[in-house]
């Protein structure tokens, strides 16, 4: 898919003030011109200046503005991250252009993960939209806002496939599926980089975290990854490759070890696969402090050893440690690292700067000083309408007993819960330069939607957690959870009193945003006890109970699923979250999101994922047998399967028809179903196509997603959806690590979630 942006966005962009006149390009943005320019520049550089280009630093207590100024003057730094205003960025670029000998521009990077000034839903929520056009809008707007702040690069997309809800960073990625993650990653790269990363409103992407960070053992952040090469090649690497094929200029290297080798020291990953097999020409960047960490990993004996190992393994730029600058000169002097190796790494850095257009105009993302916004946080800089639209699409209706939802905009509604009026939580973790004060909470959103037509009684009801240890941990680095001054009982009583007066109770519960973040792994993925108590008390009132979940990972919701009349999964839905949730609750938008991850019943089931192998003893719940693969104290399946999500209308899927029952070598087969909206409301849904290789040289998953299509159907309307299946969809990595499609029978399964599908079969000749 090429990057597409919506009409509304095109209008928004057209309305923005013009920036500095674009000078005719002195340096054409072609690989030939770039290579000649960079070769020439390298000849003029001293060894120290080259090493300086490899250093990426952040402004902070250890690197004050004064310290950085000196470093820039002496060309000891190649790029800056975490600075987000044009004024600050301009000051540093001025220093590079005015004070340094060779006037090599800096580039400026930031974690623009789900928006820059406008927070969109967290990536896990974006994935739940299964809407690539919506994602392209998110990418264009995020790039627009980032470039408008003077940034050139983003540390995104994160395409770490994960089957680990315990892992806090599950919130930053697109879930458990390889195909969905690859599509999402590719779309974000295409939309953020636009036609060229050098364009005024594009930024270069840096796909992360290469590789397999999402498979950390036990879901504990930074932990070990150990997996078979087949699984790595088949399930975990394709999304990084898709992002690179889409042109991502950067790759961030992961912090974990993979089969014993830390990624930062893994020349197989960074050279053999990335450069030789995938022909990647951009830049590799270590993650924060990762070069130093090679010592703790136990693969480097001292700092020099770590630096030698990282550089030789293919890490071009070091993030936030002084190791390259400090130790590379000595290593070169002693002949342990060659100047050629330094040149190679420096060339990659200069190449991306060239591709960003910085040698044509170092201020290309800054424009004229007079154009700097008076107020960086001005309302006019936000894209609220687009954020609301995407947020609505990300929400997943998990349960809706007797059509509890949508609600009427009348009567009395009790809105209860620690997340109901929290601006800080709703924007989610990694919210870049988004300001929580500009976020719309659910309380505000419901007030906006009802506009006085219904009475809304609000009560907080509980703290997100009353566990002091957890509160202290989460508040260590940021104000992640606030504790109410009232006692738990007082809060609970107030909530119950509100519920008793109401026709329906909405409980906004789940996690604080800091609970699903980097370094925020959980061993228990239930709703915290303080909120469980609140739900119990609300349930006891006998009023219809709607649970609105806000969380950054799949949660175990067995009890809540029984208690609630309706459950709406809203993730952390961003700046316009409250309005978007209200749109869904009141039926102004019919929910269409689908889960990008299985929701387990308990932590004991993890890892749980839909595309598992069959085993030699698959469990059949209709004919239970002790000696088959199952738990005797719990069901095998998830509480909510991958791809699942309800609507206010109902859909029916016809049997699958195939264009042929054989597929010739390198041919295609088309698989079609007709989907009918059998309910009374218009609505969208996502048609999902899965394949199974029935007999192969290695055991293959019971199903794998190979195509999806989001469709909109008016009440009563039908649409035929066709998925072309080609040989690439049949391929897998065999025991000899060759990517092959083997002849034989394939099942095609099409449905509106991964568990409930229509099935047909064809033979690959
Ligand atoms: C994270 C990266 C992030 C970097 C810069 C690291 O701690 O692992 O994902 O891009 O910090 O903020």
Boltz pocket constraint, residues with backbone or C-beta under 6 A from the ligand:
constraints:
  - pocket:
      binder: B
      contacts: [[A, 111], [A, 155], [A, 208], [A, 287], [A, 288], [A, 518]]
      max_distance: 6.0
